[in-house]
Amino acid sequence: MRPEIACTLKYGLIAGFVFLVPASFHLQIMDILGIESVRGFLIGQATIITVFVIFHAYFTTLRYETLENKLQKRYGLIFEKLPNCVWVIADDSYRILTANELAQEKYGVFSKQFGGTDFSSLFQEPEKVRIELTRQPYTTRNLVMIDKNYDARHVDLFSMPFLFEGEDCLMVLAVDHSEIHKSLQENLKLNDSLLEQNKQLREFSYAHSHYIRSHLANILGIISLTRDQETISTDALGMLRISAKKLDKEIKKVNQILMEKGDTEAHLTGGEKMSKIIVFVDDDKVQHMINKRILLKINPNLDLIFFENPYEALGWLEKNVADILLLDINMPEMEGWDFLKLMEERGIKMEVKMLTSSLDPKDIEKSYAFDVVSGFLVKPLRKELIDEFL
């Protein structure tokens, strides 16, 4: 029997027993119970019904809450253990209300920050995120998120309406295909490398068949002509010298073709590069991602420490040693110049280069007051600028 039919029949029988039976046989019931007044009978009936309703409502509500808590725990466990990063976002803004374990682990959004973290701040290009405009399941593809290690993660976003703590929200799930993107990039590099090698092989084959073999044939021909002679004529000897020089020249060209790629790779990877500890203090996490990618490409041995919050950076510098500090001038929590003053007060001494979007003569004048400032770097960093302080 269907649950709704069974429930209807059950409560219909209860109502019939409570109301119809006393109404039909109230005189007999009054005689059995010894009640003489109809009023007393009705009061007793109402009391019994009231007590029954109270207990029934209590136990029904208790059972409902128990079932609801069990469901919440089950769904909460599923939400927390999903193999994809999931966020719940306020429908009227980009505020993150909660996130599952994987999202917190990868992107460093902790529960104490919920309500204040802007979801779009996790992206390299926040303007491409249009989640607040959706009122139905929606997909946004080919976005770049920045994880807590300032690495780029290539993702697709799937958003859908969601009810969280009684409020209309959006649940956003990120499907990470960074590994696929990485494999694709590696395949493209491999393809370029193969094309370059094929080009070198063609050049080698052409040089071998057209130049080396022709000069070698000349030398062998001259030798065969003079084989029966006791002495080699001056003209023949001169031709041998010319052919030998040309052959030597072509062999050097071939060696150069074969060595070019090897020399390039040796230049890029050969030799141990010096390891340095470089600290970045900048509120822009996109700049952190870009700088990390550029510096590690130049020298993978670098130890890079990034801070978006200047107060956290000061706490770290008090307890640790670094080779150089790259400090942003304009930050919402604190200006770079105030940061330098606090460094002096706390006895933190190290080389500092100021990061700026555009070099202002006033900033240069301010830097004269701080001995630790050794120069300015204009964002975004370029390889030639990095080479200077590395």
DRENMAR-35126 format. One record per residue (C-alpha): residue in one letter; x, y, z. Coordinates in Angstrom, 2 decimals, padded with zeros to 5 digits. Each point is the difference from the previous one (the first is absolute). Example, Ala and Ser with C-alpha at 12.3 -4.5 7.8 and 13.67 -1.06 7.14 Angstrom:
% DRENMAR-35126
{aa->A; x->012.30; y->-004.50; z->007.80}
{aa->S; x->001.37; y->003.44; z->-000.66}
% end
This chain:
% DRENMAR-35126
{aa->M; x->000.00; y->000.00; z->000.00}
{aa->R; x->001.27; y->003.46; z->-000.85}
{aa->P; x->001.20; y->002.01; z->003.04}
{aa->E; x->-002.40; y->002.92; z->-000.54}
{aa->I; x->-003.04; y->-002.37; z->-000.16}
{aa->A; x->001.11; y->-001.89; z->003.12}
{aa->C; x->000.51; y->003.28; z->001.90}
{aa->T; x->-003.45; y->001.29; z->-001.08}
{aa->L; x->-001.76; y->-003.18; z->001.09}
{aa->K; x->001.84; y->-000.06; z->003.34}
{aa->Y; x->-000.94; y->003.55; z->000.93}
{aa->G; x->-003.55; y->-000.52; z->-001.34}
{aa->L; x->-000.48; y->-002.95; z->002.35}
{aa->I; x->001.43; y->001.99; z->002.92}
{aa->A; x->-002.33; y->002.95; z->-000.75}
{aa->G; x->-002.99; y->-002.37; z->-000.29}
{aa->F; x->000.81; y->-001.63; z->003.29}
{aa->V; x->000.55; y->003.30; z->001.81}
{aa->F; x->-003.00; y->001.90; z->-001.38}
{aa->L; x->-002.58; y->-002.32; z->-001.54}
{aa->V; x->-000.08; y->-002.71; z->002.70}
{aa->P; x->-000.48; y->002.45; z->002.95}
{aa->A; x->-002.58; y->001.95; z->-002.02}
{aa->S; x->-001.99; y->-003.16; z->-000.82}
{aa->F; x->000.26; y->-001.78; z->003.35}
{aa->H; x->000.52; y->002.88; z->002.45}
{aa->L; x->-002.88; y->-001.07; z->002.28}
{aa->Q; x->001.29; y->-003.54; z->000.36}
{aa->I; x->003.56; y->001.26; z->000.55}
{aa->M; x->-001.24; y->002.48; z->002.62}
{aa->D; x->-001.82; y->-002.81; z->001.84}
{aa->I; x->003.09; y->-002.23; z->-000.09}
{aa->L; x->002.24; y->002.81; z->001.25}
{aa->G; x->-002.57; y->001.27; z->002.49}
{aa->I; x->-000.13; y->003.46; z->-001.51}
{aa->E; x->-003.32; y->001.76; z->000.45}
{aa->S; x->000.73; y->003.33; z->-001.71}
{aa->V; x->000.35; y->000.30; z->-003.78}
{aa->R; x->002.25; y->002.96; z->000.62}
{aa->G; x->002.37; y->-002.09; z->002.09}
{aa->F; x->000.02; y->-002.66; z->-002.69}
{aa->L; x->000.90; y->002.56; z->-002.70}
{aa->I; x->002.73; y->001.53; z->002.18}
{aa->G; x->001.50; y->-003.44; z->000.61}
{aa->Q; x->-000.19; y->-000.83; z->-003.71}
{aa->A; x->001.67; y->003.32; z->-000.93}
{aa->T; x->002.72; y->-000.60; z->002.61}
{aa->I; x->000.80; y->-003.44; z->-001.36}
{aa->I; x->000.08; y->001.31; z->-003.58}
{aa->T; x->002.24; y->002.94; z->001.02}
{aa->V; x->002.50; y->-002.25; z->001.83}
{aa->F; x->000.03; y->-002.39; z->-002.94}
{aa->V; x->000.64; y->002.82; z->-002.49}
{aa->I; x->002.77; y->001.46; z->002.16}
{aa->F; x->001.84; y->-003.32; z->000.36}
{aa->H; x->-000.56; y->-000.89; z->-003.64}
{aa->A; x->001.26; y->003.39; z->-001.19}
{aa->Y; x->003.06; y->-000.27; z->002.27}
{aa->F; x->001.03; y->-003.47; z->-001.11}
{aa->T; x->-000.78; y->000.77; z->-003.65}
{aa->T; x->002.17; y->003.13; z->000.13}
{aa->L; x->002.76; y->-001.88; z->001.83}
{aa->R; x->-000.05; y->-002.75; z->-002.60}
{aa->Y; x->000.04; y->002.57; z->-002.83}
{aa->E; x->003.00; y->001.82; z->001.50}
{aa->T; x->001.85; y->-003.28; z->000.53}
{aa->L; x->-000.57; y->-001.02; z->-003.60}
{aa->E; x->000.95; y->003.46; z->-001.24}
{aa->N; x->003.24; y->-000.04; z->002.02}
{aa->K; x->000.87; y->-003.41; z->-001.41}
{aa->L; x->-000.64; y->001.23; z->-003.52}
{aa->Q; x->002.06; y->003.15; z->000.61}
{aa->K; x->002.91; y->-002.08; z->001.30}
{aa->R; x->-000.19; y->-002.32; z->-002.98}
{aa->Y; x->-000.21; y->002.80; z->-002.53}
{aa->G; x->002.63; y->001.98; z->001.92}
{aa->L; x->002.36; y->-002.98; z->-000.14}
{aa->I; x->-000.61; y->-000.37; z->-003.75}
{aa->F; x->000.63; y->003.75; z->-000.46}
{aa->E; x->003.23; y->-000.06; z->002.02}
{aa->K; x->001.40; y->-003.12; z->-001.67}
{aa->L; x->-000.83; y->000.84; z->-003.61}
{aa->P; x->003.05; y->-000.60; z->-002.26}
{aa->N; x->-000.48; y->003.48; z->-001.52}
{aa->C; x->000.33; y->003.45; z->001.53}
{aa->V; x->-003.44; y->001.38; z->000.94}
{aa->W; x->-001.02; y->003.41; z->001.38}
{aa->V; x->-003.32; y->001.42; z->001.16}
{aa->I; x->-000.25; y->003.65; z->-001.01}
{aa->A; x->-002.45; y->002.71; z->001.03}
{aa->D; x->-002.52; y->000.61; z->-002.77}
{aa->D; x->000.25; y->003.79; z->000.28}
{aa->S; x->003.80; y->000.20; z->-000.21}
{aa->Y; x->003.17; y->-002.04; z->-000.34}
{aa->R; x->000.36; y->-000.62; z->003.75}
{aa->I; x->001.03; y->-003.56; z->000.89}
{aa->L; x->-002.31; y->-001.43; z->002.66}
{aa->T; x->001.60; y->-003.43; z->000.29}
{aa->A; x->002.24; y->-002.40; z->-001.91}
{aa->N; x->000.82; y->-003.68; z->000.14}
{aa->E; x->003.26; y->-001.49; z->001.28}
{aa->L; x->001.72; y->-000.24; z->-003.38}
{aa->A; x->-000.76; y->003.64; z->-000.84}
{aa->Q; x->001.42; y->001.13; z->003.33}
{aa->E; x->003.06; y->-002.21; z->-000.42}
{aa->K; x->000.80; y->001.19; z->-003.54}
{aa->Y; x->-001.00; y->003.65; z->000.18}
{aa->G; x->000.61; y->000.81; z->003.65}
{aa->V; x->-003.49; y->001.30; z->000.80}
{aa->F; x->-000.64; y->-000.77; z->003.64}
{aa->S; x->-003.30; y->000.09; z->001.86}
{aa->K; x->001.02; y->003.04; z->002.06}
{aa->Q; x->000.18; y->002.00; z->-003.22}
{aa->F; x->-003.42; y->-001.03; z->-001.31}
{aa->G; x->-002.21; y->003.00; z->-000.65}
{aa->G; x->002.93; y->002.27; z->-000.78}
{aa->T; x->001.78; y->-001.78; z->-002.84}
{aa->D; x->-000.95; y->001.01; z->-003.52}
{aa->F; x->-000.29; y->-003.08; z->-002.24}
{aa->S; x->001.22; y->001.92; z->-003.06}
{aa->S; x->003.28; y->000.76; z->001.81}
{aa->L; x->000.99; y->-003.63; z->-000.56}
{aa->F; x->000.20; y->000.58; z->-003.77}
{aa->Q; x->002.69; y->001.41; z->-002.27}
{aa->E; x->-002.67; y->001.97; z->-001.91}
{aa->P; x->-002.85; y->000.75; z->002.44}
{aa->E; x->-002.00; y->001.86; z->-002.66}
{aa->K; x->-000.67; y->-003.29; z->-001.80}
{aa->V; x->-001.87; y->-001.44; z->002.98}
{aa->R; x->-003.74; y->000.69; z->-000.45}
{aa->I; x->-001.49; y->-002.33; z->002.58}
{aa->E; x->-002.30; y->002.53; z->001.68}
{aa->L; x->-002.02; y->000.40; z->-003.23}
{aa->T; x->-001.09; y->-003.65; z->-000.10}
{aa->R; x->-003.30; y->-001.30; z->001.40}
{aa->Q; x->000.27; y->-003.48; z->-001.50}
{aa->P; x->002.75; y->-002.58; z->-000.53}
{aa->Y; x->002.74; y->001.68; z->-002.02}
{aa->T; x->003.48; y->-000.87; z->-001.28}
{aa->T; x->002.98; y->002.34; z->-000.40}
{aa->R; x->002.99; y->-001.50; z->-001.77}
{aa->N; x->003.71; y->000.70; z->-000.34}
{aa->L; x->000.62; y->002.09; z->003.11}
{aa->V; x->003.28; y->000.26; z->001.89}
{aa->M; x->-000.09; y->-000.21; z->003.80}
{aa->I; x->002.95; y->000.73; z->002.26}
{aa->D; x->000.54; y->-002.51; z->002.79}
{aa->K; x->001.59; y->000.70; z->003.38}
{aa->N; x->003.46; y->-000.80; z->-001.42}
{aa->Y; x->-000.56; y->002.63; z->-002.73}
{aa->D; x->-000.12; y->-002.58; z->-002.77}
{aa->A; x->-002.45; y->000.33; z->-002.89}
{aa->R; x->-002.82; y->-002.56; z->-000.05}
{aa->H; x->-002.00; y->-000.34; z->-003.22}
{aa->V; x->-003.62; y->-000.69; z->000.90}
{aa->D; x->-003.60; y->-000.15; z->-001.21}
{aa->L; x->-002.67; y->001.30; z->002.39}
{aa->F; x->-003.43; y->-001.56; z->000.46}
{aa->S; x->-002.44; y->002.10; z->002.04}
{aa->M; x->-003.56; y->-000.69; z->001.13}
{aa->P; x->-002.57; y->001.58; z->002.36}
{aa->F; x->000.34; y->-001.25; z->003.56}
{aa->L; x->-001.76; y->000.58; z->003.34}
{aa->F; x->002.47; y->000.58; z->002.85}
{aa->E; x->-001.21; y->000.75; z->003.53}
{aa->G; x->-003.35; y->001.10; z->-001.40}
{aa->E; x->001.50; y->002.47; z->-002.48}
{aa->D; x->000.15; y->-000.18; z->-003.80}
{aa->C; x->003.61; y->-000.65; z->-000.98}
{aa->L; x->002.05; y->-001.54; z->-002.77}
{aa->M; x->002.06; y->-003.18; z->000.17}
{aa->V; x->003.06; y->000.14; z->-002.26}
{aa->L; x->002.01; y->-003.09; z->-000.93}
{aa->A; x->003.42; y->000.29; z->-001.67}
{aa->V; x->001.19; y->-002.76; z->-002.32}
{aa->D; x->003.79; y->000.24; z->-000.11}
{aa->H; x->001.59; y->-001.02; z->-003.30}
{aa->S; x->003.44; y->001.48; z->000.71}
{aa->E; x->001.73; y->-003.35; z->-000.55}
{aa->I; x->-001.63; y->-000.33; z->-003.41}
{aa->H; x->001.04; y->003.57; z->-000.83}
{aa->K; x->003.53; y->-000.73; z->001.22}
{aa->S; x->000.18; y->-003.17; z->-002.13}
{aa->L; x->-001.22; y->001.98; z->-002.99}
{aa->Q; x->002.68; y->002.64; z->000.53}
{aa->E; x->002.65; y->-002.69; z->000.37}
{aa->N; x->-001.19; y->-001.64; z->-003.22}
{aa->L; x->000.20; y->003.35; z->-001.79}
{aa->K; x->003.55; y->000.52; z->001.27}
{aa->L; x->000.92; y->-003.52; z->-001.05}
{aa->N; x->-001.47; y->000.63; z->-003.42}
{aa->D; x->002.04; y->003.22; z->-000.34}
{aa->S; x->003.10; y->-001.88; z->001.10}
{aa->L; x->-000.59; y->-002.74; z->-002.57}
{aa->L; x->-000.53; y->002.58; z->-002.73}
{aa->E; x->003.29; y->001.66; z->000.94}
{aa->Q; x->001.79; y->-003.35; z->000.00}
{aa->N; x->-001.48; y->-000.87; z->-003.42}
{aa->K; x->001.20; y->003.35; z->-001.30}
{aa->Q; x->003.50; y->-000.70; z->001.31}
{aa->L; x->-000.02; y->-003.48; z->-001.53}
{aa->R; x->-001.05; y->001.42; z->-003.37}
{aa->E; x->002.79; y->002.58; z->000.18}
{aa->F; x->002.47; y->-002.73; z->000.96}
{aa->S; x->-001.20; y->-002.28; z->-002.81}
{aa->Y; x->000.23; y->002.82; z->-002.54}
{aa->A; x->003.50; y->000.98; z->001.13}
{aa->H; x->001.11; y->-003.62; z->-000.02}
{aa->S; x->-001.35; y->-000.81; z->-003.47}
{aa->H; x->000.79; y->003.29; z->-001.78}
{aa->Y; x->003.17; y->001.32; z->001.57}
{aa->I; x->001.91; y->-002.56; z->002.03}
{aa->R; x->-000.35; y->-002.78; z->-002.56}
{aa->S; x->000.92; y->002.31; z->-002.92}
{aa->H; x->003.21; y->001.22; z->001.68}
{aa->L; x->000.84; y->-003.53; z->001.09}
{aa->A; x->-000.54; y->-001.22; z->-003.60}
{aa->N; x->002.38; y->002.69; z->-001.28}
{aa->I; x->002.71; y->-001.07; z->002.44}
{aa->L; x->-000.39; y->-003.69; z->-000.83}
{aa->G; x->-000.01; y->000.79; z->-003.74}
{aa->I; x->003.24; y->002.00; z->000.22}
{aa->I; x->001.64; y->-002.75; z->002.05}
{aa->S; x->-001.05; y->-002.65; z->-002.55}
{aa->L; x->001.46; y->002.05; z->-002.87}
{aa->T; x->003.37; y->000.38; z->001.70}
{aa->R; x->000.16; y->-003.52; z->001.43}
{aa->D; x->002.43; y->-001.28; z->-002.68}
{aa->Q; x->002.22; y->003.08; z->000.10}
{aa->E; x->003.08; y->000.14; z->002.22}
{aa->T; x->-000.61; y->003.61; z->000.94}
{aa->I; x->-003.17; y->002.10; z->000.19}
{aa->S; x->-000.02; y->003.06; z->-002.23}
{aa->T; x->-000.28; y->003.46; z->001.51}
{aa->D; x->-003.40; y->000.54; z->-001.65}
{aa->A; x->-001.36; y->-003.29; z->001.36}
{aa->L; x->001.34; y->000.79; z->003.47}
{aa->G; x->-001.62; y->003.45; z->-000.13}
{aa->M; x->-003.35; y->-001.51; z->-001.00}
{aa->L; x->000.31; y->-002.50; z->002.87}
{aa->R; x->000.62; y->002.85; z->002.48}
{aa->I; x->-003.00; y->001.98; z->-001.30}
{aa->S; x->-002.31; y->-003.04; z->000.10}
{aa->A; x->001.27; y->-000.94; z->003.49}
{aa->K; x->-000.66; y->003.52; z->001.31}
{aa->K; x->-003.51; y->000.00; z->-001.47}
{aa->L; x->-000.66; y->-003.42; z->001.47}
{aa->D; x->001.23; y->001.15; z->003.41}
{aa->K; x->-002.24; y->003.08; z->-000.23}
{aa->E; x->-003.09; y->-002.07; z->-000.82}
{aa->I; x->000.74; y->-002.45; z->002.82}
{aa->K; x->000.17; y->002.93; z->002.43}
{aa->K; x->-003.38; y->001.21; z->-001.28}
{aa->V; x->-001.50; y->-003.44; z->000.57}
{aa->N; x->001.46; y->-000.12; z->003.51}
{aa->Q; x->-001.46; y->003.43; z->000.66}
{aa->I; x->-003.46; y->-001.18; z->-001.14}
{aa->L; x->000.17; y->-003.05; z->002.26}
{aa->M; x->001.34; y->001.93; z->002.98}
{aa->E; x->-002.35; y->002.99; z->-000.09}
{aa->K; x->-002.88; y->-001.75; z->001.78}
{aa->G; x->002.26; y->-001.71; z->002.49}
{aa->D; x->001.75; y->003.30; z->000.82}
{aa->T; x->-003.38; y->001.69; z->000.50}
{aa->E; x->-001.24; y->-002.71; z->002.36}
{aa->A; x->003.28; y->000.00; z->001.89}
{aa->H; x->-000.27; y->003.76; z->000.40}
{aa->L; x->-003.54; y->-000.31; z->001.35}
{aa->T; x->000.48; y->-002.98; z->002.29}
{aa->G; x->003.72; y->-000.45; z->000.49}
{aa->G; x->001.79; y->001.01; z->003.16}
{aa->E; x->-001.34; y->000.50; z->003.48}
{aa->K; x->-001.68; y->003.37; z->000.39}
{aa->M; x->000.25; y->001.75; z->003.30}
{aa->S; x->-002.91; y->-000.50; z->002.39}
{aa->K; x->-001.44; y->003.16; z->001.55}
{aa->I; x->-002.90; y->000.73; z->002.32}
{aa->I; x->-002.17; y->002.76; z->-001.47}
{aa->V; x->-002.98; y->001.44; z->001.86}
{aa->F; x->-002.86; y->001.73; z->-001.83}
{aa->V; x->-002.45; y->002.26; z->001.82}
{aa->D; x->-002.81; y->001.02; z->-002.35}
{aa->D; x->-003.79; y->-000.08; z->000.39}
{aa->D; x->-000.45; y->-001.06; z->-003.65}
{aa->K; x->000.06; y->-003.81; z->-000.19}
{aa->V; x->000.01; y->000.12; z->-003.81}
{aa->Q; x->003.39; y->001.76; z->000.18}
{aa->H; x->001.19; y->-002.74; z->002.36}
{aa->M; x->-000.99; y->-002.64; z->-002.54}
{aa->I; x->001.73; y->001.82; z->-002.87}
{aa->N; x->003.18; y->000.68; z->001.99}
{aa->K; x->000.22; y->-003.59; z->001.22}
{aa->R; x->-000.29; y->-001.33; z->-003.54}
{aa->I; x->002.67; y->002.40; z->-001.35}
{aa->L; x->002.54; y->-000.43; z->002.81}
{aa->L; x->-000.18; y->-003.79; z->000.19}
{aa->K; x->000.43; y->-000.18; z->-003.76}
{aa->I; x->003.23; y->002.00; z->000.33}
{aa->N; x->001.23; y->-001.85; z->003.09}
{aa->P; x->-001.96; y->-002.99; z->001.37}
{aa->N; x->002.19; y->-000.03; z->003.13}
{aa->L; x->-001.50; y->003.22; z->001.33}
{aa->D; x->-001.98; y->-000.19; z->003.25}
{aa->L; x->-002.93; y->002.40; z->-000.46}
{aa->I; x->-002.15; y->001.16; z->002.94}
{aa->F; x->-003.20; y->001.95; z->-000.78}
{aa->F; x->-002.14; y->002.16; z->002.27}
{aa->E; x->-003.19; y->001.90; z->-000.78}
{aa->N; x->-000.31; y->001.30; z->003.55}
{aa->P; x->002.91; y->002.30; z->001.07}
{aa->Y; x->-000.49; y->-000.73; z->003.71}
{aa->E; x->000.46; y->-003.73; z->-000.60}
{aa->A; x->003.13; y->000.82; z->-002.01}
{aa->L; x->001.46; y->002.03; z->002.87}
{aa->G; x->-000.63; y->-002.86; z->002.41}
{aa->W; x->001.77; y->-002.42; z->-002.33}
{aa->L; x->003.00; y->002.31; z->-000.58}
{aa->E; x->000.50; y->000.40; z->003.77}
{aa->K; x->000.54; y->-003.77; z->000.32}
{aa->N; x->001.64; y->-000.88; z->-003.34}
{aa->V; x->002.84; y->001.15; z->-002.24}
{aa->A; x->-000.32; y->000.86; z->-003.70}
{aa->D; x->002.34; y->001.34; z->-002.68}
{aa->I; x->-002.23; y->002.68; z->-001.48}
{aa->L; x->-003.43; y->001.51; z->000.53}
{aa->L; x->-002.18; y->001.21; z->-002.87}
{aa->L; x->-002.50; y->002.40; z->001.52}
{aa->D; x->-003.08; y->001.50; z->-001.64}
{aa->I; x->-000.37; y->003.73; z->000.63}
{aa->N; x->-003.81; y->000.23; z->-000.08}
{aa->M; x->-001.91; y->-002.54; z->002.12}
{aa->P; x->-003.44; y->000.37; z->001.62}
{aa->E; x->001.11; y->-001.06; z->003.51}
{aa->M; x->003.25; y->001.94; z->000.07}
{aa->E; x->002.19; y->002.05; z->-002.34}
{aa->G; x->003.45; y->-001.34; z->-000.83}
{aa->W; x->001.61; y->002.99; z->001.73}
{aa->D; x->-001.82; y->-000.78; z->003.26}
{aa->F; x->001.15; y->-003.59; z->-000.38}
{aa->L; x->003.63; y->001.20; z->-000.23}
{aa->K; x->-000.44; y->002.09; z->003.18}
{aa->L; x->-001.30; y->-003.04; z->001.87}
{aa->M; x->002.96; y->-002.01; z->-001.29}
{aa->E; x->002.35; y->002.59; z->001.50}
{aa->E; x->-001.88; y->-000.02; z->003.32}
{aa->R; x->000.18; y->-003.80; z->000.19}
{aa->G; x->003.69; y->-000.15; z->-001.01}
{aa->I; x->-000.60; y->-001.83; z->-003.29}
{aa->K; x->002.88; y->000.74; z->-002.38}
{aa->M; x->000.15; y->-001.32; z->-003.56}
{aa->E; x->000.18; y->001.25; z->-003.57}
{aa->V; x->-003.35; y->001.37; z->-001.24}
{aa->K; x->-001.18; y->000.81; z->-003.49}
{aa->M; x->-003.23; y->001.92; z->-000.34}
{aa->L; x->-002.67; y->-001.28; z->-002.38}
{aa->T; x->-002.07; y->002.59; z->-001.83}
{aa->S; x->-002.37; y->000.18; z->-002.95}
{aa->S; x->001.48; y->003.31; z->-001.13}
{aa->L; x->003.14; y->001.69; z->001.27}
{aa->D; x->-000.81; y->003.27; z->001.77}
{aa->P; x->002.83; y->002.52; z->000.74}
{aa->K; x->-001.58; y->000.57; z->003.45}
{aa->D; x->000.49; y->-003.69; z->000.79}
{aa->I; x->003.67; y->000.28; z->-000.95}
{aa->E; x->000.39; y->002.90; z->002.43}
{aa->K; x->-001.70; y->-001.99; z->002.78}
{aa->S; x->002.35; y->-002.93; z->-000.58}
{aa->Y; x->003.03; y->002.15; z->000.98}
{aa->A; x->-001.17; y->-000.16; z->003.61}
{aa->F; x->000.48; y->-003.80; z->000.08}
{aa->D; x->003.50; y->-001.47; z->-000.37}
{aa->V; x->-001.38; y->-003.48; z->-000.68}
{aa->V; x->-001.73; y->001.07; z->-003.24}
{aa->S; x->002.32; y->-000.84; z->-002.90}
{aa->G; x->-002.29; y->000.84; z->-002.91}
{aa->F; x->-003.39; y->-000.18; z->-001.68}
{aa->L; x->-001.60; y->-002.67; z->-002.17}
{aa->V; x->-002.91; y->000.85; z->-002.29}
{aa->K; x->-002.80; y->-002.59; z->-000.16}
{aa->P; x->-000.31; y->-002.36; z->-001.73}
{aa->L; x->003.56; y->-001.26; z->000.47}
{aa->R; x->002.05; y->-000.64; z->-003.11}
{aa->K; x->002.87; y->-002.45; z->-000.44}
{aa->E; x->002.67; y->002.68; z->-000.38}
{aa->L; x->-001.11; y->001.66; z->003.25}
{aa->I; x->000.03; y->-003.33; z->001.82}
{aa->D; x->003.50; y->-000.81; z->-001.26}
{aa->E; x->001.26; y->003.21; z->001.61}
{aa->F; x->-000.91; y->-000.89; z->003.57}
{aa->L; x->000.55; y->-003.77; z->-000.37}
% end
